């Protein structure tokens, strides 16, 4: 496959709320069809404005809490203070749509299966074909989000304080009331910043949309090329079934991977074969291969599987002569597999020298950031990783 030609087609803004996402899916399906690679489509209910809706919800609840504090309504204040963390936790960590299902569309996962007689295992590879543009970059957002637990505690503290101020005249003095309202007002400002992190993209013009070349177009291109080589017999998959999952909805909190995992593993069904998963994220840029030690969303993080780390490290070293490095933690599709008990790991390129882990979800994630030779090394590494299971 012509990697550069594929990347040119994938390097367009393709957020989940856009028709460009459907056009990208159609391009991938046509490419697979023309290459004779069999695939199936998994449709699922996609909530394209999930994070935007949660950001608006957070600001509205913060404003309602301010009103309850101002009016000294202790019970409504407590309910409001508890509602915010419950909604965010259930939506982000439980993957249950409490408020975000008001706008939906049909999402598509593209699934490629290569099955062998008498398989001993299943090797799953995944990447996402949607893109995202953010108001803040990853580093700026993480600095804001780090204060979310404190904001929860402050909101709950204000609600509890309202119970006491209702009964104690000292707590109703002007200076105390003023300080209390300042703190409550600061929470509105804070959740406003979180809203910009979640959904501030709505304020950005069309010419400032990310092309998603490295995040995650290059990973999709790599898995398409790997699939073509497997189909053409250029990879000895031995006794391994190989599954390639190209997801949408990753950039709106892993919705495609969540749908795939729930259908296959989420209803109490145990995989009939030992199954593991390698997720590709941010590959094809500068730097050596890296793996992420932990994978999560906000509060709960899972560890990368050590056996997969070891196998991939050896494959990378054999292919490139370089040593695989590690990074601390990331949010990506691997989290859904880990949460279901499937051994998984996410691999990337470090981006160094260069932009590293920064400047994604912005116009700087374009074709100029792609290093074709590095992308080919990663494809070769995946081939070696698969064939490594053939040796005892």
HELIX and SHEET records of a PDB file:
HELIX    1   1 UNK A    3  UNK A   10  1                                   8    
HELIX    2   2 UNK A   19  UNK A   34  1                                  16    
HELIX    3   3 UNK A   50  UNK A   71  1                                  22    
HELIX    4   4 UNK A   74  UNK A   92  1                                  19    
HELIX    5   5 UNK A  100  UNK A  102  5                                   3    
HELIX    6   6 UNK A  138  UNK A  145  1                                   8    
HELIX    7   7 UNK A  148  UNK A  165  1                                  18    
HELIX    8   8 UNK A  169  UNK A  172  5                                   4    
HELIX    9   9 UNK A  174  UNK A  199  1                                  26    
HELIX   10  10 UNK A  200  UNK A  203  5                                   4    
HELIX   11  11 UNK A  206  UNK A  208  5                                   3    
HELIX   12  12 UNK A  213  UNK A  217  3                                   5    
HELIX   13  13 UNK A  218  UNK A  231  1                                  14    
HELIX   14  14 UNK A  250  UNK A  252  5                                   3    
HELIX   15  15 UNK A  255  UNK A  265  1                                  11    
HELIX   16  16 UNK A  306  UNK A  320  1                                  15    
HELIX   17  17 UNK A  334  UNK A  339  1                                   6    
HELIX   18  18 UNK A  367  UNK A  369  5                                   3    
HELIX   19  19 UNK A  372  UNK A  387  1                                  16    
HELIX   20  20 UNK A  388  UNK A  390  5                                   3    
SHEET    1   A 8 UNK A  40  UNK A  46  0                                        
SHEET    2   A 8 UNK A 105  UNK A 114 -1                                        
SHEET    3   A 8 UNK A 240  UNK A 247 -1                                        
SHEET    4   A 8 UNK A 121  UNK A 128  1                                        
SHEET    5   A 8 UNK A 274  UNK A 280  1                                        
SHEET    6   A 8 UNK A 343  UNK A 349  1                                        
SHEET    7   A 8 UNK A 289  UNK A 296 -1                                        
SHEET    8   A 8 UNK A 301  UNK A 303 -1                                        
SHEET    1   B 8 UNK A  40  UNK A  46  0                                        
SHEET    2   B 8 UNK A 105  UNK A 114 -1                                        
SHEET    3   B 8 UNK A 240  UNK A 247 -1                                        
SHEET    4   B 8 UNK A 121  UNK A 128  1                                        
SHEET    5   B 8 UNK A 274  UNK A 280  1                                        
SHEET    6   B 8 UNK A 343  UNK A 349  1                                        
SHEET    7   B 8 UNK A 289  UNK A 296 -1                                        
SHEET    8   B 8 UNK A 325  UNK A 330  1                                        
END                                                                             
